[in-house]
């Protein structure tokens, strides 16, 4: 239950401030975005 609450708080803060997750790895994020672009056409 504590993990679910922590995740909910993180998501709420990210959405309310329109921010990206602070601990994201830039290379991994770029790869995921590129894969998404390729799949969407």
mmCIF entry with sequence, helices, sheets and N, C-alpha, C, O atoms, coordinates in Angstrom:
data_MODEL
# 
_entry.id   MODEL 
# 
_entity.id                         1 
_entity.type                       polymer 
_entity.pdbx_number_of_molecules   1 
# 
_entity_poly.entity_id                      1 
_entity_poly.type                           'polypeptide(L)' 
_entity_poly.nstd_linkage                   no 
_entity_poly.nstd_monomer                   no 
_entity_poly.pdbx_seq_one_letter_code       
;(UNK)(UNK)(UNK)(UNK)(UNK)(UNK)(UNK)(UNK)(UNK)(UNK)(UNK)(UNK)(UNK)(UNK)(UNK)(UNK)
(UNK)(UNK)(UNK)(UNK)(UNK)(UNK)(UNK)(UNK)(UNK)(UNK)(UNK)(UNK)(UNK)(UNK)(UNK)(UNK)
(UNK)(UNK)(UNK)(UNK)(UNK)(UNK)(UNK)(UNK)(UNK)
;
_entity_poly.pdbx_seq_one_letter_code_can   XXXXXXXXXXXXXXXXXXXXXXXXXXXXXXXXXXXXXXXXX 
_entity_poly.pdbx_strand_id                 A 
# 
loop_
_entity_poly_seq.entity_id 
_entity_poly_seq.num 
_entity_poly_seq.mon_id 
_entity_poly_seq.hetero 
1 1  UNK n 
1 2  UNK n 
1 3  UNK n 
1 4  UNK n 
1 5  UNK n 
1 6  UNK n 
1 7  UNK n 
1 8  UNK n 
1 9  UNK n 
1 10 UNK n 
1 11 UNK n 
1 12 UNK n 
1 13 UNK n 
1 14 UNK n 
1 15 UNK n 
1 16 UNK n 
1 17 UNK n 
1 18 UNK n 
1 19 UNK n 
1 20 UNK n 
1 21 UNK n 
1 22 UNK n 
1 23 UNK n 
1 24 UNK n 
1 25 UNK n 
1 26 UNK n 
1 27 UNK n 
1 28 UNK n 
1 29 UNK n 
1 30 UNK n 
1 31 UNK n 
1 32 UNK n 
1 33 UNK n 
1 34 UNK n 
1 35 UNK n 
1 36 UNK n 
1 37 UNK n 
1 38 UNK n 
1 39 UNK n 
1 40 UNK n 
1 41 UNK n 
# 
_struct_asym.id          A 
_struct_asym.entity_id   1 
# 
loop_
_struct_conf.conf_type_id 
_struct_conf.id 
_struct_conf.pdbx_PDB_helix_id 
_struct_conf.beg_label_comp_id 
_struct_conf.beg_label_asym_id 
_struct_conf.beg_label_seq_id 
_struct_conf.pdbx_beg_PDB_ins_code 
_struct_conf.end_label_comp_id 
_struct_conf.end_label_asym_id 
_struct_conf.end_label_seq_id 
_struct_conf.pdbx_end_PDB_ins_code 
_struct_conf.beg_auth_comp_id 
_struct_conf.beg_auth_asym_id 
_struct_conf.beg_auth_seq_id 
_struct_conf.end_auth_comp_id 
_struct_conf.end_auth_asym_id 
_struct_conf.end_auth_seq_id 
_struct_conf.pdbx_PDB_helix_class 
_struct_conf.details 
_struct_conf.pdbx_PDB_helix_length 
HELX_P HELX_P1 AA1 UNK A 2  ? UNK A 17 ? UNK A 2  UNK A 17 1 ? 16 
HELX_P HELX_P2 AA2 UNK A 26 ? UNK A 40 ? UNK A 26 UNK A 40 1 ? 15 
# 
_struct_conf_type.id          HELX_P 
_struct_conf_type.criteria    ? 
_struct_conf_type.reference   ? 
# 
loop_
_atom_site.group_PDB 
_atom_site.id 
_atom_site.type_symbol 
_atom_site.label_atom_id 
_atom_site.label_alt_id 
_atom_site.label_comp_id 
_atom_site.label_asym_id 
_atom_site.label_entity_id 
_atom_site.label_seq_id 
_atom_site.pdbx_PDB_ins_code 
_atom_site.Cartn_x 
_atom_site.Cartn_y 
_atom_site.Cartn_z 
_atom_site.occupancy 
_atom_site.B_iso_or_equiv 
_atom_site.pdbx_formal_charge 
_atom_site.auth_seq_id 
_atom_site.auth_comp_id 
_atom_site.auth_asym_id 
_atom_site.auth_atom_id 
_atom_site.pdbx_PDB_model_num 
ATOM 1   N N  . UNK A 1 1  ? 0.815  -1.183 0.000   1.00 0.00 ? 1  UNK A N  1 
ATOM 2   C CA . UNK A 1 1  ? 0.000  0.000  0.000   1.00 0.00 ? 1  UNK A CA 1 
ATOM 3   C C  . UNK A 1 1  ? 0.865  1.255  0.000   1.00 0.00 ? 1  UNK A C  1 
ATOM 4   O O  . UNK A 1 1  ? 0.521  2.250  -0.637  1.00 0.00 ? 1  UNK A O  1 
ATOM 5   N N  . UNK A 1 2  ? 1.975  1.208  0.706   1.00 0.00 ? 2  UNK A N  1 
ATOM 6   C CA . UNK A 1 2  ? 2.855  2.370  0.781   1.00 0.00 ? 2  UNK A CA 1 
ATOM 7   C C  . UNK A 1 2  ? 3.486  2.681  -0.582  1.00 0.00 ? 2  UNK A C  1 
ATOM 8   O O  . UNK A 1 2  ? 3.658  3.844  -0.946  1.00 0.00 ? 2  UNK A O  1 
ATOM 9   N N  . UNK A 1 3  ? 3.826  1.631  -1.324  1.00 0.00 ? 3  UNK A N  1 
ATOM 10  C CA . UNK A 1 3  ? 4.422  1.830  -2.649  1.00 0.00 ? 3  UNK A CA 1 
ATOM 11  C C  . UNK A 1 3  ? 3.416  2.474  -3.593  1.00 0.00 ? 3  UNK A C  1 
ATOM 12  O O  . UNK A 1 3  ? 3.763  3.375  -4.357  1.00 0.00 ? 3  UNK A O  1 
ATOM 13  N N  . UNK A 1 4  ? 2.174  2.014  -3.542  1.00 0.00 ? 4  UNK A N  1 
ATOM 14  C CA . UNK A 1 4  ? 1.133  2.580  -4.397  1.00 0.00 ? 4  UNK A CA 1 
ATOM 15  C C  . UNK A 1 4  ? 0.913  4.055  -4.083  1.00 0.00 ? 4  UNK A C  1 
ATOM 16  O O  . UNK A 1 4  ? 0.739  4.867  -4.992  1.00 0.00 ? 4  UNK A O  1 
ATOM 17  N N  . UNK A 1 5  ? 0.920  4.404  -2.791  1.00 0.00 ? 5  UNK A N  1 
ATOM 18  C CA . UNK A 1 5  ? 0.741  5.806  -2.403  1.00 0.00 ? 5  UNK A CA 1 
ATOM 19  C C  . UNK A 1 5  ? 1.903  6.653  -2.897  1.00 0.00 ? 5  UNK A C  1 
ATOM 20  O O  . UNK A 1 5  ? 1.697  7.757  -3.401  1.00 0.00 ? 5  UNK A O  1 
ATOM 21  N N  . UNK A 1 6  ? 3.124  6.143  -2.755  1.00 0.00 ? 6  UNK A N  1 
ATOM 22  C CA . UNK A 1 6  ? 4.305  6.890  -3.192  1.00 0.00 ? 6  UNK A CA 1 
ATOM 23  C C  . UNK A 1 6  ? 4.258  7.129  -4.702  1.00 0.00 ? 6  UNK A C  1 
ATOM 24  O O  . UNK A 1 6  ? 4.552  8.230  -5.166  1.00 0.00 ? 6  UNK A O  1 
ATOM 25  N N  . UNK A 1 7  ? 3.891  6.106  -5.464  1.00 0.00 ? 7  UNK A N  1 
ATOM 26  C CA . UNK A 1 7  ? 3.780  6.266  -6.916  1.00 0.00 ? 7  UNK A CA 1 
ATOM 27  C C  . UNK A 1 7  ? 2.692  7.265  -7.281  1.00 0.00 ? 7  UNK A C  1 
ATOM 28  O O  . UNK A 1 7  ? 2.870  8.074  -8.192  1.00 0.00 ? 7  UNK A O  1 
ATOM 29  N N  . UNK A 1 8  ? 1.577  7.213  -6.581  1.00 0.00 ? 8  UNK A N  1 
ATOM 30  C CA . UNK A 1 8  ? 0.492  8.157  -6.850  1.00 0.00 ? 8  UNK A CA 1 
ATOM 31  C C  . UNK A 1 8  ? 0.923  9.589  -6.574  1.00 0.00 ? 8  UNK A C  1 
ATOM 32  O O  . UNK A 1 8  ? 0.576  10.497 -7.328  1.00 0.00 ? 8  UNK A O  1 
ATOM 33  N N  . UNK A 1 9  ? 1.671  9.798  -5.507  1.00 0.00 ? 9  UNK A N  1 
ATOM 34  C CA . UNK A 1 9  ? 2.159  11.142 -5.178  1.00 0.00 ? 9  UNK A CA 1 
ATOM 35  C C  . UNK A 1 9  ? 3.147  11.630 -6.233  1.00 0.00 ? 9  UNK A C  1 
ATOM 36  O O  . UNK A 1 9  ? 3.088  12.790 -6.643  1.00 0.00 ? 9  UNK A O  1 
ATOM 37  N N  . UNK A 1 10 ? 4.049  10.765 -6.674  1.00 0.00 ? 10 UNK A N  1 
ATOM 38  C CA . UNK A 1 10 ? 5.015  11.136 -7.709  1.00 0.00 ? 10 UNK A CA 1 
ATOM 39  C C  . UNK A 1 10 ? 4.296  11.530 -8.992  1.00 0.00 ? 10 UNK A C  1 
ATOM 40  O O  . UNK A 1 10 ? 4.606  12.561 -9.588  1.00 0.00 ? 10 UNK A O  1 
ATOM 41  N N  . UNK A 1 11 ? 3.340  10.716 -9.418  1.00 0.00 ? 11 UNK A N  1 
ATOM 42  C CA . UNK A 1 11 ? 2.592  10.995 -10.645 1.00 0.00 ? 11 UNK A CA 1 
ATOM 43  C C  . UNK A 1 11 ? 1.812  12.301 -10.509 1.00 0.00 ? 11 UNK A C  1 
ATOM 44  O O  . UNK A 1 11 ? 1.777  13.102 -11.443 1.00 0.00 ? 11 UNK A O  1 
ATOM 45  N N  . UNK A 1 12 ? 1.189  12.519 -9.355  1.00 0.00 ? 12 UNK A N  1 
ATOM 46  C CA . UNK A 1 12 ? 0.417  13.745 -9.147  1.00 0.00 ? 12 UNK A CA 1 
ATOM 47  C C  . UNK A 1 12 ? 1.318  14.974 -9.250  1.00 0.00 ? 12 UNK A C  1 
ATOM 48  O O  . UNK A 1 12 ? 0.955  15.959 -9.892  1.00 0.00 ? 12 UNK A O  1 
ATOM 49  N N  . UNK A 1 13 ? 2.487  14.917 -8.622  1.00 0.00 ? 13 UNK A N  1 
ATOM 50  C CA . UNK A 1 13 ? 3.410  16.050 -8.683  1.00 0.00 ? 13 UNK A CA 1 
ATOM 51  C C  . UNK A 1 13 ? 3.905  16.292 -10.112 1.00 0.00 ? 13 UNK A C  1 
ATOM 52  O O  . UNK A 1 13 ? 4.014  17.437 -10.550 1.00 0.00 ? 13 UNK A O  1 
ATOM 53  N N  . UNK A 1 14 ? 4.200  15.216 -10.827 1.00 0.00 ? 14 UNK A N  1 
ATOM 54  C CA . UNK A 1 14 ? 4.679  15.366 -12.206 1.00 0.00 ? 14 UNK A CA 1 
ATOM 55  C C  . UNK A 1 14 ? 3.610  15.998 -13.080 1.00 0.00 ? 14 UNK A C  1 
ATOM 56  O O  . UNK A 1 14 ? 3.915  16.865 -13.898 1.00 0.00 ? 14 UNK A O  1 
ATOM 57  N N  . UNK A 1 15 ? 2.367  15.579 -12.920 1.00 0.00 ? 15 UNK A N  1 
ATOM 58  C CA . UNK A 1 15 ? 1.292  16.119 -13.746 1.00 0.00 ? 15 UNK A CA 1 
ATOM 59  C C  . UNK A 1 15 ? 0.924  17.538 -13.345 1.00 0.00 ? 15 UNK A C  1 
ATOM 60  O O  . UNK A 1 15 ? 0.628  18.363 -14.208 1.00 0.00 ? 15 UNK A O  1 
ATOM 61  N N  . UNK A 1 16 ? 0.938  17.829 -12.083 1.00 0.00 ? 16 UNK A N  1 
ATOM 62  C CA . UNK A 1 16 ? 0.543  19.167 -11.646 1.00 0.00 ? 16 UNK A CA 1 
ATOM 63  C C  . UNK A 1 16 ? 1.582  20.211 -12.022 1.00 0.00 ? 16 UNK A C  1 
ATOM 64  O O  . UNK A 1 16 ? 1.237  21.375 -12.224 1.00 0.00 ? 16 UNK A O  1 
ATOM 65  N N  . UNK A 1 17 ? 2.849  19.815 -12.120 1.00 0.00 ? 17 UNK A N  1 
ATOM 66  C CA . UNK A 1 17 ? 3.916  20.752 -12.484 1.00 0.00 ? 17 UNK A CA 1 
ATOM 67  C C  . UNK A 1 17 ? 4.344  20.607 -13.939 1.00 0.00 ? 17 UNK A C  1 
ATOM 68  O O  . UNK A 1 17 ? 5.208  21.353 -14.400 1.00 0.00 ? 17 UNK A O  1 
ATOM 69  N N  . UNK A 1 18 ? 3.762  19.670 -14.667 1.00 0.00 ? 18 UNK A N  1 
ATOM 70  C CA . UNK A 1 18 ? 4.102  19.394 -16.068 1.00 0.00 ? 18 UNK A CA 1 
ATOM 71  C C  . UNK A 1 18 ? 5.603  19.147 -16.229 1.00 0.00 ? 18 UNK A C  1 
ATOM 72  O O  . UNK A 1 18 ? 6.244  19.708 -17.117 1.00 0.00 ? 18 UNK A O  1 
ATOM 73  N N  . UNK A 1 19 ? 6.149  18.300 -15.357 1.00 0.00 ? 19 UNK A N  1 
ATOM 74  C CA . UNK A 1 19 ? 7.575  17.993 -15.379 1.00 0.00 ? 19 UNK A CA 1 
ATOM 75  C C  . UNK A 1 19 ? 7.804  16.538 -15.770 1.00 0.00 ? 19 UNK A C  1 
ATOM 76  O O  . UNK A 1 19 ? 6.917  15.695 -15.634 1.00 0.00 ? 19 UNK A O  1 
ATOM 77  N N  . UNK A 1 20 ? 9.005  16.265 -16.256 1.00 0.00 ? 20 UNK A N  1 
ATOM 78  C CA . UNK A 1 20 ? 9.417  14.898 -16.513 1.00 0.00 ? 20 UNK A CA 1 
ATOM 79  C C  . UNK A 1 20 ? 9.978  14.307 -15.226 1.00 0.00 ? 20 UNK A C  1 
ATOM 80  O O  . UNK A 1 20 ? 10.335 15.035 -14.300 1.00 0.00 ? 20 UNK A O  1 
ATOM 81  N N  . UNK A 1 21 ? 10.051 12.994 -15.179 1.00 0.00 ? 21 UNK A N  1 
ATOM 82  C CA . UNK A 1 21 ? 10.623 12.317 -14.018 1.00 0.00 ? 21 UNK A CA 1 
ATOM 83  C C  . UNK A 1 21 ? 12.094 12.688 -13.902 1.00 0.00 ? 21 UNK A C  1 
ATOM 84  O O  . UNK A 1 21 ? 12.826 12.597 -14.887 1.00 0.00 ? 21 UNK A O  1 
ATOM 85  N N  . UNK A 1 22 ? 12.538 13.099 -12.735 1.00 0.00 ? 22 UNK A N  1 
ATOM 86  C CA . UNK A 1 22 ? 13.887 13.641 -12.536 1.00 0.00 ? 22 UNK A CA 1 
ATOM 87  C C  . UNK A 1 22 ? 14.994 12.592 -12.693 1.00 0.00 ? 22 UNK A C  1 
ATOM 88  O O  . UNK A 1 22 ? 16.126 12.938 -13.032 1.00 0.00 ? 22 UNK A O  1 
ATOM 89  N N  . UNK A 1 23 ? 14.681 11.326 -12.453 1.00 0.00 ? 23 UNK A N  1 
ATOM 90  C CA . UNK A 1 23 ? 15.730 10.293 -12.479 1.00 0.00 ? 23 UNK A CA 1 
ATOM 91  C C  . UNK A 1 23 ? 15.751 9.500  -13.774 1.00 0.00 ? 23 UNK A C  1 
ATOM 92  O O  . UNK A 1 23 ? 16.309 8.403  -13.819 1.00 0.00 ? 23 UNK A O  1 
ATOM 93  N N  . UNK A 1 24 ? 15.160 10.031 -14.814 1.00 0.00 ? 24 UNK A N  1 
ATOM 94  C CA . UNK A 1 24 ? 15.131 9.323  -16.088 1.00 0.00 ? 24 UNK A CA 1 
ATOM 95  C C  . UNK A 1 24 ? 16.528 9.343  -16.725 1.00 0.00 ? 24 UNK A C  1 
ATOM 96  O O  . UNK A 1 24 ? 17.249 10.337 -16.641 1.00 0.00 ? 24 UNK A O  1 
ATOM 97  N N  . UNK A 1 25 ? 16.889 8.229  -17.361 1.00 0.00 ? 25 UNK A N  1 
ATOM 98  C CA . UNK A 1 25 ? 18.166 8.178  -18.079 1.00 0.00 ? 25 UNK A CA 1 
ATOM 99  C C  . UNK A 1 25 ? 17.937 8.742  -19.481 1.00 0.00 ? 25 UNK A C  1 
ATOM 100 O O  . UNK A 1 25 ? 17.104 8.213  -20.217 1.00 0.00 ? 25 UNK A O  1 
ATOM 101 N N  . UNK A 1 26 ? 18.651 9.798  -19.869 1.00 0.00 ? 26 UNK A N  1 
ATOM 102 C CA . UNK A 1 26 ? 18.400 10.460 -21.158 1.00 0.00 ? 26 UNK A CA 1 
ATOM 103 C C  . UNK A 1 26 ? 18.490 9.533  -22.366 1.00 0.00 ? 26 UNK A C  1 
ATOM 104 O O  . UNK A 1 26 ? 17.665 9.634  -23.274 1.00 0.00 ? 26 UNK A O  1 
ATOM 105 N N  . UNK A 1 27 ? 19.466 8.637  -22.400 1.00 0.00 ? 27 UNK A N  1 
ATOM 106 C CA . UNK A 1 27 ? 19.624 7.748  -23.549 1.00 0.00 ? 27 UNK A CA 1 
ATOM 107 C C  . UNK A 1 27 ? 18.438 6.787  -23.663 1.00 0.00 ? 27 UNK A C  1 
ATOM 108 O O  . UNK A 1 27 ? 17.944 6.538  -24.763 1.00 0.00 ? 27 UNK A O  1 
ATOM 109 N N  . UNK A 1 28 ? 17.986 6.254  -22.545 1.00 0.00 ? 28 UNK A N  1 
ATOM 110 C CA . UNK A 1 28 ? 16.864 5.337  -22.557 1.00 0.00 ? 28 UNK A CA 1 
ATOM 111 C C  . UNK A 1 28 ? 15.577 6.062  -22.965 1.00 0.00 ? 28 UNK A C  1 
ATOM 112 O O  . UNK A 1 28 ? 14.767 5.523  -23.718 1.00 0.00 ? 28 UNK A O  1 
ATOM 113 N N  . UNK A 1 29 ? 15.399 7.272  -22.469 1.00 0.00 ? 29 UNK A N  1 
ATOM 114 C CA . UNK A 1 29 ? 14.223 8.065  -22.815 1.00 0.00 ? 29 UNK A CA 1 
ATOM 115 C C  . UNK A 1 29 ? 14.202 8.382  -24.317 1.00 0.00 ? 29 UNK A C  1 
ATOM 116 O O  . UNK A 1 29 ? 13.159 8.277  -24.962 1.00 0.00 ? 29 UNK A O  1 
ATOM 117 N N  . UNK A 1 30 ? 15.349 8.767  -24.864 1.00 0.00 ? 30 UNK A N  1 
ATOM 118 C CA . UNK A 1 30 ? 15.444 9.069  -26.293 1.00 0.00 ? 30 UNK A CA 1 
ATOM 119 C C  . UNK A 1 30 ? 15.141 7.829  -27.138 1.00 0.00 ? 30 UNK A C  1 
ATOM 120 O O  . UNK A 1 30 ? 14.473 7.926  -28.167 1.00 0.00 ? 30 UNK A O  1 
ATOM 121 N N  . UNK A 1 31 ? 15.634 6.663  -26.701 1.00 0.00 ? 31 UNK A N  1 
ATOM 122 C CA . UNK A 1 31 ? 15.372 5.429  -27.441 1.00 0.00 ? 31 UNK A CA 1 
ATOM 123 C C  . UNK A 1 31 ? 13.879 5.093  -27.434 1.00 0.00 ? 31 UNK A C  1 
ATOM 124 O O  . UNK A 1 31 ? 13.326 4.698  -28.460 1.00 0.00 ? 31 UNK A O  1 
ATOM 125 N N  . UNK A 1 32 ? 13.231 5.247  -26.284 1.00 0.00 ? 32 UNK A N  1 
ATOM 126 C CA . UNK A 1 32 ? 11.802 4.957  -26.200 1.00 0.00 ? 32 UNK A CA 1 
ATOM 127 C C  . UNK A 1 32 ? 10.999 5.900  -27.086 1.00 0.00 ? 32 UNK A C  1 
ATOM 128 O O  . UNK A 1 32 ? 10.060 5.472  -27.757 1.00 0.00 ? 32 UNK A O  1 
ATOM 129 N N  . UNK A 1 33 ? 11.361 7.180  -27.091 1.00 0.00 ? 33 UNK A N  1 
ATOM 130 C CA . UNK A 1 33 ? 10.671 8.123  -27.949 1.00 0.00 ? 33 UNK A CA 1 
ATOM 131 C C  . UNK A 1 33 ? 10.871 7.800  -29.423 1.00 0.00 ? 33 UNK A C  1 
ATOM 132 O O  . UNK A 1 33 ? 9.934  7.902  -30.215 1.00 0.00 ? 33 UNK A O  1 
ATOM 133 N N  . UNK A 1 34 ? 12.091 7.410  -29.794 1.00 0.00 ? 34 UNK A N  1 
ATOM 134 C CA . UNK A 1 34 ? 12.387 7.054  -31.176 1.00 0.00 ? 34 UNK A CA 1 
ATOM 135 C C  . UNK A 1 34 ? 11.603 5.812  -31.598 1.00 0.00 ? 34 UNK A C  1 
ATOM 136 O O  . UNK A 1 34 ? 11.053 5.767  -32.698 1.00 0.00 ? 34 UNK A O  1 
ATOM 137 N N  . UNK A 1 35 ? 11.550 4.807  -30.725 1.00 0.00 ? 35 UNK A N  1 
ATOM 138 C CA . UNK A 1 35 ? 10.774 3.601  -31.028 1.00 0.00 ? 35 UNK A CA 1 
ATOM 139 C C  . UNK A 1 35 ? 9.299  3.933  -31.217 1.00 0.00 ? 35 UNK A C  1 
ATOM 140 O O  . UNK A 1 35 ? 8.645  3.390  -32.108 1.00 0.00 ? 35 UNK A O  1 
ATOM 141 N N  . UNK A 1 36 ? 8.778  4.822  -30.382 1.00 0.00 ? 36 UNK A N  1 
ATOM 142 C CA . UNK A 1 36 ? 7.390  5.234  -30.499 1.00 0.00 ? 36 UNK A CA 1 
ATOM 143 C C  . UNK A 1 36 ? 7.139  5.966  -31.820 1.00 0.00 ? 36 UNK A C  1 
ATOM 144 O O  . UNK A 1 36 ? 6.110  5.753  -32.462 1.00 0.00 ? 36 UNK A O  1 
ATOM 145 N N  . UNK A 1 37 ? 8.070  6.823  -32.221 1.00 0.00 ? 37 UNK A N  1 
ATOM 146 C CA . UNK A 1 37 ? 7.943  7.533  -33.507 1.00 0.00 ? 37 UNK A CA 1 
ATOM 147 C C  . UNK A 1 37 ? 7.930  6.560  -34.674 1.00 0.00 ? 37 UNK A C  1 
ATOM 148 O O  . UNK A 1 37 ? 7.141  6.710  -35.607 1.00 0.00 ? 37 UNK A O  1 
ATOM 149 N N  . UNK A 1 38 ? 8.806  5.558  -34.621 1.00 0.00 ? 38 UNK A N  1 
ATOM 150 C CA . UNK A 1 38 ? 8.879  4.587  -35.707 1.00 0.00 ? 38 UNK A CA 1 
ATOM 151 C C  . UNK A 1 38 ? 7.610  3.744  -35.797 1.00 0.00 ? 38 UNK A C  1 
ATOM 152 O O  . UNK A 1 38 ? 7.150  3.428  -36.894 1.00 0.00 ? 38 UNK A O  1 
ATOM 153 N N  . UNK A 1 39 ? 7.044  3.380  -34.647 1.00 0.00 ? 39 UNK A N  1 
ATOM 154 C CA . UNK A 1 39 ? 5.812  2.592  -34.643 1.00 0.00 ? 39 UNK A CA 1 
ATOM 155 C C  . UNK A 1 39 ? 4.612  3.386  -35.150 1.00 0.00 ? 39 UNK A C  1 
ATOM 156 O O  . UNK A 1 39 ? 3.716  2.829  -35.784 1.00 0.00 ? 39 UNK A O  1 
ATOM 157 N N  . UNK A 1 40 ? 4.600  4.681  -34.870 1.00 0.00 ? 40 UNK A N  1 
ATOM 158 C CA . UNK A 1 40 ? 3.440  5.495  -35.246 1.00 0.00 ? 40 UNK A CA 1 
ATOM 159 C C  . UNK A 1 40 ? 3.475  5.907  -36.734 1.00 0.00 ? 40 UNK A C  1 
ATOM 160 O O  . UNK A 1 40 ? 2.465  6.331  -37.297 1.00 0.00 ? 40 UNK A O  1 
ATOM 161 N N  . UNK A 1 41 ? 4.626  5.776  -37.333 1.00 0.00 ? 41 UNK A N  1 
ATOM 162 C CA . UNK A 1 41 ? 4.715  6.074  -38.761 1.00 0.00 ? 41 UNK A CA 1 
ATOM 163 C C  . UNK A 1 41 ? 5.246  7.382  -39.005 1.00 0.00 ? 41 UNK A C  1 
ATOM 164 O O  . UNK A 1 41 ? 5.385  7.786  -40.160 1.00 0.00 ? 41 UNK A O  1 
# 
